[in-house]
């Protein structure tokens, strides 16, 4: 006995999953920008001292 024409195996590709992952990856920030945001900014107080010294007219 043969199968009915409607009794065909469904396509097992994960099309919905692939589209969902593509959208999620597009919504995420790029790895390079995340690394820049997490990077240490250094000592703010010493930086301020250097700017003030330059502002007062003293050369580096």
CORNORPE-V827746 format. One record per pair of residues at least 6 apart in sequence whose ideal C-beta (glycine too) atoms are under 6 Angstrom apart, sorted by the first residue. I is the first residue (numbers start at 1). J is the second residue. Records with the same first field share a line. If there is no record, write none. Layout:
I = J, J
//
This chain:
none
//
